[in-house]
Amino acid sequence: MADSLATPFGPPPLFLIIAIGLLIILALWLGWRISKLREQPHLTPVRIRTWQAKIDDAISHSDDPRVAALALAKVLRDYGTERWGVPMASMTVSEIEAGREAFARLLRQLEEPSFSPFISGEVERIADEAKGAVGSW
């Protein structure tokens, strides 16, 4: 009587083929999604102009070049956070340098001499370099 309740054969071969096919499709899709996570998104020209405008605002709102330099450094750290996906507000310049050397050099030029006399033209030169960095990252 027990033999009549259970089927004497396994799942149909078509079911196995479909299940294996779906598993392969799932594995390919997961691999594709993981590869997309590693890619950095490209900034649109509008977003680049927005960050360049923020750089201009950071240096134009202060008469003291040291304050302008620190404001520009904060804008650059915010930009780096958006692009890199890592909160740069709490990172040291040496930690940033491990991933982006040119970007860390700009931050170092802005933050290290913040308590020394700063020439106004130097802040503007660094701001021009920062605008170029925003467009090229």
C-alpha positions in Angstrom: 0.0 0.0 0.0 2.8 2.4 0.7 4.2 1.9 -2.8 1.0 3.1 -4.3 1.3 6.5 -2.4 4.8 7.5 -3.6 5.7 8.0 -7.2 8.3 5.5 -8.4 10.3 8.1 -10.3 12.0 11.5 -9.6 11.2 14.9 -11.0 10.7 15.2 -14.7 13.8 16.1 -16.7 12.2 19.3 -18.1 11.8 20.6 -14.5 15.5 20.0 -13.8 16.6 21.7 -17.0 14.4 24.8 -16.2 15.6 24.9 -12.6 19.3 24.8 -13.7 18.7 27.4 -16.4 17.1 29.7 -13.8 20.0 29.2 -11.5 22.5 30.1 -14.3 20.5 33.2 -15.1 20.4 34.2 -11.5 24.2 33.7 -11.1 24.9 35.8 -14.3 22.6 38.6 -13.1 24.3 38.7 -9.6 27.7 38.8 -11.3 26.6 41.7 -13.4 25.1 43.6 -10.4 28.3 43.2 -8.4 30.4 44.5 -11.3 28.2 47.6 -11.5 28.7 48.3 -7.8 32.4 48.6 -8.3 32.0 51.2 -11.1 32.0 54.8 -10.2 29.1 56.8 -11.5 29.9 59.4 -14.1 29.0 63.0 -13.3 26.8 64.8 -15.7 27.9 68.2 -17.0 25.2 69.8 -14.9 26.5 68.2 -11.7 30.1 69.2 -12.6 28.9 72.8 -13.0 27.1 72.7 -9.7 30.3 71.6 -7.9 32.3 74.2 -9.7 29.7 76.9 -8.6 30.1 75.6 -5.0 33.8 76.1 -5.3 33.3 79.7 -6.5 30.9 80.4 -3.7 33.3 79.0 -1.1 36.1 81.4 -2.0 33.9 84.4 -2.7 32.1 84.6 0.6 35.2 85.4 2.7 37.7 88.3 2.7 40.1 86.2 4.8 42.0 83.8 2.5 42.5 81.3 5.4 38.7 81.1 5.9 38.2 80.7 2.2 40.9 78.0 2.0 39.1 76.0 4.8 35.7 76.5 3.1 37.2 75.3 -0.2 38.7 72.3 1.6 35.2 71.4 3.1 33.6 71.7 -0.4 36.3 69.4 -1.8 35.8 66.9 1.0 32.0 66.9 0.3 32.7 66.4 -3.4 35.1 63.5 -2.7 32.5 61.9 -0.4 30.0 62.0 -3.2 32.4 60.6 -5.8 34.2 58.1 -3.8 31.3 57.0 -1.6 33.5 57.2 1.5 32.9 60.0 4.1 36.0 62.1 3.7 35.0 64.5 6.5 36.7 62.3 9.1 39.6 61.0 6.9 43.1 62.3 7.1 44.9 63.6 4.0 47.2 60.6 4.1 44.2 58.2 4.0 42.8 60.1 1.0 46.2 60.0 -0.7 46.0 56.2 -0.8 43.2 56.4 -3.3 43.5 59.9 -5.0 46.9 61.5 -4.9 46.1 64.7 -6.8 43.0 65.3 -4.8 44.9 64.8 -1.5 47.6 67.2 -2.7 44.9 69.9 -3.2 43.5 69.2 0.3 47.0 69.3 1.8 47.7 72.7 0.1 44.5 74.1 1.6 44.5 72.6 5.1 48.1 72.6 6.2 48.8 76.4 6.1 45.4 77.3 7.5 47.0 79.0 10.5 49.7 80.8 8.6 49.5 83.9 6.4 47.9 83.0 3.1 48.2 84.9 -0.1 44.8 85.5 -1.7 46.0 84.6 -5.2 47.2 81.2 -4.0 43.7 80.3 -2.9 42.3 81.4 -6.3 44.9 79.3 -8.0 44.1 76.2 -5.9 40.3 76.9 -6.6 41.1 76.8 -10.3 42.9 73.5 -9.9 40.0 72.2 -7.8 37.5 73.1 -10.6 39.7 71.2 -13.0 39.8 68.2 -10.7 36.0 68.2 -10.4 35.7 68.1 -14.2 38.3 65.3 -14.6 37.5 62.8 -11.8 
